[in-house]
Amino acid sequence: MSEPMWKHESVLLREALDALHVQQDGVYVDGTYGRGGHSAMILEQLGRDGRLVVIDKDPAAIAHAQERWRDDPRVLAWHGSFRDFPQALVAAGIKDRIQGLLLDLGVSSPQLDDAERGFSFVREGPLDMRMDVSNGKSAAQWINQSDEAEIADVLWRYGEERFSRQIAREIVQVRAARPVETTTQLAALIAGVVRKREPGKHPATRSFQAIRIKVNQELDDVEECLQQSVEFLAPGGRLVAISFHSLEDRIVKHFLRKASLPPDIPKGLPVMQESIQTPMKTIGKAVRPSAVEVGSNVRARSAIMRVGERR
């Protein structure tokens, strides 16, 4: 079967490529391939000796990459989490440090727009939400097997949902009669609980985000990947991370701040903070999409990009 023709627009495309400072003979990792918008532009700037490793949890995304770049020896498509990008480098036979790591975090348009994937609360479909449908528990399995306290904790921690406890209580009561198995079933349940509505937001937005993050271990992946970037980036190599909600962005921001600032030195030690070489430095300020981009792609409205460079 051919893949449906979703419209997919990579967010902050030009800004991300400018931030990467692509070198013709460099080695780059696109940790979140999606449908290859960023990868295509990286390849345009790579020479014959350059290499690009593309990674995605989604088997459909990797199948797309393998088909699209099957005749390009510079590209390796690797199925897995970007947190494991060192394994992908081994698979590609790359032993040297890399010149760039790009992370376009969150869910992709093809995943959102395919009702069968279960990411959307406005389309009827099975409650799945897994980026890798071959691995782990689906959202439905987690919802129907977890206790009330865990559900409430996840909705609050990952979705900052004010009605987390009430929603968790309602889920447990409803599933006692029949399992919660579809996206619209869960969305309607949440809508019946959330009393105060945020303008322009569906009442299930925060809960669906939280469950998706939990099912896919998204924040754990981000933290682990960022820590490994210090070891695998070459001096002058760039880390470019595009986030779509505050929890991801907070992790990226704190990582770059900690990696860019010298540690606090106890008073009395004969060491000057200025003499300590930190592993990273922050490049510029956080970048957001222009009004023009948001106007043409509403999914860009919450994006924020941060850039770090290995010293």
Residue pairs with C-beta under 8 A, 6 or more apart in sequence:
3 60
3 63
3 64
3 110
4 110
4 113
4 114
6 35
6 109
6 110
6 113
6 114
7 109
8 34
8 35
8 37
8 108
8 109
8 110
9 37
9 109
9 296
9 297
9 299
9 300
10 16
10 34
10 37
10 38
10 104
11 104
11 242
11 289
11 293
11 297
11 299
11 300
11 303
12 242
12 287
12 289
12 293
12 300
12 303
12 305
13 37
13 38
13 41
14 41
15 287
15 305
16 38
16 102
16 104
16 240
16 242
16 305
17 38
17 41
17 42
17 45
19 238
19 240
19 283
19 284
19 287
19 305
19 307
20 28
20 42
20 100
20 102
20 238
20 240
21 100
21 238
22 28
22 42
22 45
22 46
22 50
22 99
22 100
23 50
23 99
24 45
24 46
24 47
24 49
24 50
25 46
25 47
25 49
25 50
26 46
26 50
26 51
26 98
26 99
26 100
27 50
27 51
27 52
27 53
27 94
27 96
27 97
27 98
27 99
27 100
28 42
28 46
28 50
28 51
28 52
28 53
28 98
28 99
28 100
28 101
28 102
29 52
29 53
29 54
29 55
29 82
29 85
29 88
29 89
29 98
29 100
29 101
29 102
30 36
30 38
30 39
30 42
30 52
30 53
30 54
30 55
30 102
30 104
31 55
31 82
31 85
31 101
31 102
31 103
31 225
32 55
32 56
32 82
32 102
32 103
32 104
32 105
32 108
33 39
33 54
33 55
33 56
33 61
33 62
33 64
33 65
33 77
34 56
34 61
34 104
34 108
34 109
34 110
35 61
35 64
35 108
35 109
35 110
36 54
36 64
36 65
36 68
36 69
38 102
38 104
39 52
39 54
39 65
39 69
39 75
42 52
42 100
42 102
43 52
43 69
43 72
43 74
43 75
46 52
46 74
48 74
50 74
51 74
51 75
51 76
51 92
51 94
52 74
52 75
52 76
53 75
53 76
53 78
53 85
53 88
53 89
53 92
53 94
54 62
54 65
54 69
54 75
54 76
54 77
54 78
55 78
55 79
55 80
55 81
55 82
55 84
55 85
55 88
56 62
56 65
56 79
56 131
57 79
57 80
57 81
57 131
57 132
57 216
58 108
58 111
58 131
58 132
58 133
59 79
59 132
59 133
59 134
60 110
61 108
61 110
62 77
62 78
62 79
65 75
65 77
66 77
69 75
69 77
76 88
76 91
76 92
78 87
78 88
78 91
78 92
79 132
80 87
80 88
81 221
82 103
82 221
82 225
83 220
83 221
83 222
83 224
83 225
83 228
85 101
85 225
85 228
85 232
86 228
86 232
89 95
89 98
89 232
96 234
97 232
97 233
97 234
97 237
98 232
98 233
98 234
98 237
99 233
99 234
99 236
99 237
99 238
100 233
100 237
100 238
100 239
100 240
101 225
101 229
101 232
101 233
101 237
101 238
101 239
101 240
102 240
102 241
103 222
103 225
103 239
103 240
103 241
103 242
104 242
105 218
105 222
105 241
105 242
105 243
105 244
105 248
106 218
106 243
106 244
106 245
106 248
107 119
107 131
107 212
109 299
111 117
111 119
111 131
112 119
112 120
112 299
113 120
114 125
115 123
115 124
115 125
115 183
116 125
116 126
116 128
117 125
117 128
117 129
117 133
118 125
118 126
118 127
118 128
118 129
118 138
118 139
118 140
118 183
119 129
119 183
119 208
119 212
120 183
121 183
121 184
121 186
121 187
121 202
121 204
121 205
121 208
122 187
122 202
123 183
123 184
124 182
124 183
124 184
125 182
125 183
126 138
126 140
126 181
126 182
126 183
127 138
127 139
127 140
127 143
127 180
127 181
127 182
127 183
127 185
127 186
128 138
128 139
128 140
129 138
129 139
129 208
129 211
129 212
129 215
129 216
130 136
130 137
130 138
130 139
130 215
130 216
131 216
132 216
136 215
136 216
137 145
137 215
138 215
139 211
139 212
139 215
140 179
140 180
140 181
142 211
142 214
142 215
143 151
143 171
143 175
143 180
143 186
143 211
144 175
144 179
144 180
144 181
146 154
147 172
148 168
148 169
148 171
148 172
149 168
151 164
151 167
151 168
151 171
151 172
152 164
152 165
152 167
152 168
152 169
153 164
154 210
154 211
154 214
155 161
155 164
155 167
155 168
155 206
155 207
155 210
155 211
156 164
156 165
156 210
157 210
158 209
158 210
158 211
158 213
158 214
158 219
158 247
159 206
159 207
159 208
159 209
159 210
159 211
159 213
160 206
160 246
161 167
161 206
161 207
161 210
162 196
163 193
163 194
163 195
164 207
166 193
167 189
167 190
167 193
167 194
167 207
170 189
170 192
170 193
171 180
171 186
171 189
174 180
174 189
180 186
180 189
186 204
186 207
186 208
187 202
187 204
187 208
190 203
190 204
190 207
191 202
191 203
191 204
194 203
194 204
197 203
198 205
209 245
212 218
213 219
213 247
218 248
219 247
219 248
219 251
222 241
222 248
222 251
222 252
223 251
223 255
226 239
226 241
226 251
226 252
226 255
227 255
229 239
229 308
229 310
230 259
230 279
230 280
230 310
233 239
233 310
234 310
235 310
235 311
236 309
236 310
237 309
237 310
238 283
238 307
238 308
238 309
238 310
239 256
239 280
239 307
239 308
239 309
239 310
240 305
240 306
240 307
241 252
241 305
241 306
241 307
242 303
242 304
242 305
243 249
243 252
243 303
243 304
243 305
243 306
244 302
244 303
244 304
245 302
249 286
249 304
249 306
252 306
253 286
253 306
255 308
256 280
256 282
256 306
256 308
257 282
259 278
259 279
259 280
259 308
260 278
260 280
260 281
260 282
260 308
261 278
262 273
262 274
262 276
262 278
263 273
263 276
265 271
265 272
265 273
265 276
277 311
278 311
279 310
279 311
280 308
280 309
280 310
280 311
281 308
281 309
281 311
282 306
282 307
282 308
282 309
283 307
283 308
283 309
284 307
286 304
286 305
286 306
287 304
287 305
287 306
287 307
288 303
288 304
288 305
289 297
289 300
289 301
289 303
293 300
294 300
294 301
